[in-house]
Amino acid sequence: MVADRVIPSPTLEAWAQTLGRFSAAELASAFDTAELTMEAWPTPAKVAKLIIDGRFFADYAWLLRNLKEHGPTWKDSPERLGELKRIPGMGPDDFYPREILEPAIPAPPMPPRIAKAVEIYGHGNRESALREFYGHPDCKGGNSGETLRARRDLDLGFRAAWDLARGEA
């Protein structure tokens, strides 16, 4: 896009200051997105916003996925066992060991930025915040107007808390 333009040195310095904190992979992804979605060459602020939005969506998806698996108490998920089967010719209380269908999955430690955002959202009460997020339609399901409003409220609330947590980091 810029191969045919000369970019002044002060402009390049401003770009470097704004975008120097991001990884090469994040920058490449942001510029690919910008090329596909924007009509003009993006400003450094727009590129940075694409990267920050990507980080937010990744963090939020991680939180909701793990909440669905580990619940609002953030406990290891229990292993799922097969049916009890009696041992033929043995007593009424003699069973084969149950087959483990799915092993227990340990609850992962929460990354610091997500933990801080949850704490901010819950006004210092992590458990309360996790219970609220556990009601998110991505954890519980549902498509009614009420669940869509709940989704919007949780999404906006977490984004505001996440932005504050990112600023404190």
C-alpha angles and dihedrals in degrees: 000000000000098000091104096047133077111225116207117239095244089054091051090049091052090050091049092050093049099040101030092092094063128083122250090247092053091048093048091050093047093050091048090052092045091051091053099042109030128072096209136035106286124243118239089254091056091050091048090049091053090053095045091047089051091052091049094050091047092050093046093048089049091052095048094044092052093044089055090052101039103025129224091301089061093226130154110274111248121247115256113233131202125240123293111256124195120233106241114245094013132106124291091261097048113107137165113251109270117257114243105235096179125010121231114271115218116230107250122233110262113248111248097247092050092044091051092048091050090049091050092047091051093045089242095322108108095179093054092049092049091051089053093048089047086065090061112121090238087064100035103023128225138129106210121128089255093055091047090054090048089050092051093048093048093044093051093043094050092046091054091048091045092051090052091048091049090051092052094050 
